[in-house]
Amino acid sequence: MSPAPKVVNAIEAYRIWSQEYDQTPNALLALESRVLSRRLGNISGRRILDAGSGTGRWMEWAQRCGARVFGVDACHEMILKATGKPGLEGRSALADLNRLPVCDDAADIAICSFTIGYLASAGPVLRELARVARRVIISDLHPGAVLRGWTRSFRAGGELYQVQHYSHSAEELEAAASEAGLTPEWRVEPSFGDAERGIFNRAGKEQMFEDSQGLPAVLITAWTRSPD
């Protein structure tokens, strides 16, 4: 029997994971990137805030597309990885997402990617994102996938870790967004496709891929700030 994973909070998890994070294939991130990059369209010249920026995955992509980028994250080690990438030096700040060190209307779009599930309540961060950006996009592991037993886990140093995670339903997010003055724009609930099949195959998880076919894996929602 395999040993039980060591359960750690998000900051500790990403401190441990930071050295290998960019080299670890991740089907969830691949699916989200594939879907959301198409939804975002032309962002040239836009100001993009990545809330929960980690090693700068979305900042890198947005900068290549001509956007002006900046990010915040709660893990110092992940920020160091982002800072070392071309064009991202000085673009990240260590901060609590519930109290963003950013002025009102600092961004055109705020992206909060696979981060809100590490917060017990969605309300405070949605209020902050609505304060600093006119458009807010949040993605996370789909609540249905959580009910099916999916976890946020990784291996490092030969040990298996599981990240403490809160599941926020679509209804909960919509209610919190409404209270923050945000209006629904669109919502997608994509499943894994052939583009992600290779990641499962390389990990020896072909059956997991087959079992997940047609089932939503990621929840991505966009809102715009209601007129004053």
C-alpha positions as semicolon CSV with decimal commas, in nm:
position;residue;x (nm);y (nm);z (nm)
1;M;0,000;0,000;0,000
2;S;0,130;0,345;-0,092
3;P;0,195;0,580;0,200
4;A;-0,065;0,851;0,261
5;P;0,026;1,193;0,121
6;K;0,153;1,462;0,352
7;V;-0,111;1,737;0,369
8;V;0,032;2,090;0,364
9;N;-0,108;2,439;0,321
10;A;-0,071;2,618;-0,011
11;I;0,224;2,841;0,080
12;E;0,426;2,552;0,219
13;A;0,328;2,334;-0,076
14;Y;0,448;2,579;-0,335
15;R;0,763;2,653;-0,139
16;I;0,847;2,283;-0,171
17;W;0,718;2,251;-0,528
18;S;0,879;2,568;-0,664
19;Q;1,205;2,405;-0,775
20;E;1,028;2,151;-0,997
21;Y;0,700;2,327;-1,073
22;D;0,779;2,446;-1,425
23;Q;0,924;2,107;-1,523
24;T;0,622;1,907;-1,401
25;P;0,365;1,839;-1,679
26;N;0,019;1,936;-1,554
27;A;-0,290;1,841;-1,753
28;L;-0,516;2,080;-1,561
29;L;-0,294;2,379;-1,640
30;A;-0,265;2,268;-2,002
31;L;-0,643;2,245;-2,038
32;E;-0,700;2,581;-1,871
33;S;-0,433;2,749;-2,085
34;R;-0,575;2,603;-2,405
35;V;-0,929;2,719;-2,332
36;L;-0,867;3,053;-2,163
37;S;-0,603;3,181;-2,406
38;R;-0,862;3,155;-2,684
39;R;-1,128;3,326;-2,473
40;L;-0,906;3,621;-2,389
41;G;-0,858;3,716;-2,752
42;N;-0,645;4,018;-2,841
43;I;-0,491;4,160;-2,524
44;S;-0,219;4,372;-2,684
45;G;-0,172;4,691;-2,484
46;R;-0,398;4,572;-2,200
47;R;-0,292;4,583;-1,836
48;I;-0,306;4,231;-1,694
49;L;-0,291;4,150;-1,323
50;D;-0,215;3,786;-1,241
51;A;-0,349;3,730;-0,889
52;G;-0,174;3,417;-0,767
53;S;0,095;3,450;-1,033
54;G;0,327;3,173;-0,912
55;T;0,619;3,125;-1,151
56;G;0,466;3,367;-1,401
57;R;0,292;3,129;-1,643
58;W;0,013;3,370;-1,739
59;M;0,238;3,675;-1,720
60;E;0,477;3,514;-1,970
61;W;0,193;3,437;-2,210
62;A;0,029;3,779;-2,179
63;Q;0,358;3,961;-2,225
64;R;0,426;3,765;-2,545
65;C;0,082;3,883;-2,662
66;G;0,179;4,247;-2,608
67;A;0,013;4,307;-2,272
68;R;0,157;4,498;-1,977
69;V;0,177;4,252;-1,691
70;F;0,221;4,240;-1,315
71;G;0,146;3,976;-1,057
72;V;0,107;3,903;-0,689
73;D;0,159;3,579;-0,502
74;A;0,185;3,464;-0,141
75;C;0,484;3,233;-0,195
76;H;0,828;3,396;-0,201
77;E;0,997;3,098;-0,368
78;M;0,751;3,096;-0,659
79;I;0,800;3,469;-0,710
80;L;1,176;3,418;-0,729
81;K;1,123;3,173;-1,013
82;A;0,906;3,423;-1,199
83;T;1,152;3,705;-1,142
84;G;1,430;3,507;-1,310
85;K;1,239;3,480;-1,639
86;P;1,303;3,717;-1,932
87;G;1,099;4,035;-1,904
88;L;0,944;3,948;-1,566
89;E;1,203;4,094;-1,330
90;G;1,033;4,336;-1,093
91;R;0,686;4,235;-1,215
92;S;0,579;4,034;-0,907
93;A;0,499;4,131;-0,549
94;L;0,461;3,919;-0,237
95;A;0,109;3,984;-0,112
96;D;-0,212;3,850;0,038
97;L;-0,481;3,829;-0,231
98;N;-0,737;3,951;0,018
99;R;-0,544;4,279;0,048
100;L;-0,390;4,358;-0,288
101;P;-0,115;4,624;-0,285
102;V;-0,262;4,772;-0,603
103;C;-0,452;5,095;-0,662
104;D;-0,810;5,109;-0,787
105;D;-0,853;5,041;-1,161
106;A;-0,488;4,938;-1,198
107;A;-0,572;4,663;-1,447
108;D;-0,797;4,603;-1,743
109;I;-0,813;4,231;-1,667
110;A;-0,739;4,037;-1,348
111;I;-0,675;3,665;-1,382
112;C;-0,691;3,444;-1,074
113;S;-0,577;3,103;-1,195
114;F;-0,601;2,793;-0,974
115;T;-0,570;3,003;-0,661
116;I;-0,915;3,076;-0,520
117;G;-0,943;2,718;-0,399
118;Y;-0,667;2,789;-0,149
119;L;-0,883;3,053;0,018
120;A;-1,157;2,958;0,263
121;S;-1,385;3,237;0,138
122;A;-1,420;3,369;-0,216
123;G;-1,578;3,699;-0,113
124;P;-1,276;3,906;-0,002
125;V;-1,061;3,828;-0,305
126;L;-1,347;3,892;-0,548
127;R;-1,405;4,231;-0,386
128;E;-1,037;4,312;-0,426
129;L;-1,023;4,195;-0,786
130;A;-1,336;4,399;-0,867
131;R;-1,170;4,702;-0,709
132;V;-0,851;4,681;-0,916
133;A;-0,981;4,551;-1,252
134;R;-1,276;4,609;-1,484
135;R;-1,282;4,244;-1,591
136;V;-1,221;3,948;-1,359
137;I;-1,149;3,590;-1,462
138;I;-1,124;3,304;-1,215
139;S;-1,034;2,944;-1,287
140;D;-0,999;2,646;-1,056
141;L;-1,036;2,272;-1,027
142;H;-1,400;2,199;-1,107
143;P;-1,616;2,131;-0,797
144;G;-1,747;1,819;-0,968
145;A;-1,392;1,689;-1,005
146;V;-1,339;1,746;-0,633
147;L;-1,650;1,539;-0,561
148;R;-1,506;1,264;-0,781
149;G;-1,199;1,252;-0,560
150;W;-0,955;1,471;-0,750
151;T;-0,700;1,645;-0,529
152;R;-0,423;1,904;-0,573
153;S;-0,115;1,689;-0,517
154;F;0,245;1,659;-0,633
155;R;0,567;1,470;-0,571
156;A;0,893;1,630;-0,458
157;G;1,202;1,474;-0,309
158;G;1,045;1,131;-0,335
159;E;0,751;1,230;-0,114
160;L;0,384;1,277;-0,206
161;Y;0,218;1,599;-0,093
162;Q;-0,147;1,701;-0,100
163;V;-0,236;2,070;-0,091
164;Q;-0,512;2,187;0,142
165;H;-0,795;2,301;-0,083
166;Y;-1,144;2,450;-0,057
167;S;-1,406;2,376;-0,321
168;H;-1,617;2,678;-0,423
169;S;-1,926;2,600;-0,627
170;A;-2,023;2,804;-0,932
171;E;-2,321;2,936;-0,737
172;E;-2,099;3,044;-0,447
173;L;-1,863;3,227;-0,683
174;E;-2,152;3,397;-0,863
175;A;-2,301;3,516;-0,534
176;A;-1,968;3,653;-0,414
177;A;-1,908;3,821;-0,751
178;S;-2,252;3,983;-0,744
179;E;-2,185;4,122;-0,397
180;A;-1,858;4,263;-0,532
181;G;-2,046;4,450;-0,806
182;L;-1,953;4,213;-1,089
183;T;-2,182;4,107;-1,374
184;P;-2,153;3,759;-1,533
185;E;-1,991;3,759;-1,877
186;W;-1,934;3,389;-1,952
187;R;-1,860;3,056;-1,788
188;V;-1,702;2,741;-1,935
189;E;-1,653;2,397;-1,783
190;P;-1,411;2,217;-2,017
191;S;-1,311;1,852;-2,016
192;F;-0,977;1,699;-2,113
193;G;-0,927;1,638;-2,484
194;D;-0,670;1,489;-2,719
195;A;-0,443;1,788;-2,652
196;E;-0,398;1,668;-2,292
197;R;-0,391;1,294;-2,363
198;G;-0,012;1,286;-2,399
199;I;0,038;1,430;-2,049
200;F;-0,165;1,145;-1,898
201;N;0,013;0,887;-2,114
202;R;0,360;1,007;-2,013
203;A;0,256;0,983;-1,647
204;G;0,127;0,628;-1,696
205;K;-0,230;0,744;-1,625
206;E;-0,400;0,641;-1,948
207;Q;-0,699;0,496;-1,762
208;M;-0,747;0,817;-1,565
209;F;-0,771;1,003;-1,894
210;E;-1,030;0,760;-2,027
211;D;-1,232;0,778;-1,703
212;S;-1,241;1,159;-1,719
213;Q;-1,371;1,185;-2,075
214;G;-1,672;1,415;-2,100
215;L;-1,651;1,519;-1,735
216;P;-1,576;1,884;-1,651
217;A;-1,225;1,922;-1,507
218;V;-1,191;2,300;-1,479
219;L;-1,434;2,581;-1,399
220;I;-1,351;2,914;-1,564
221;T;-1,572;3,219;-1,509
222;A;-1,548;3,577;-1,632
223;W;-1,722;3,885;-1,497
224;T;-1,719;4,254;-1,573
225;R;-1,758;4,529;-1,319
226;S;-2,101;4,684;-1,316
227;P;-2,118;5,053;-1,411
228;D;-2,095;5,289;-1,115
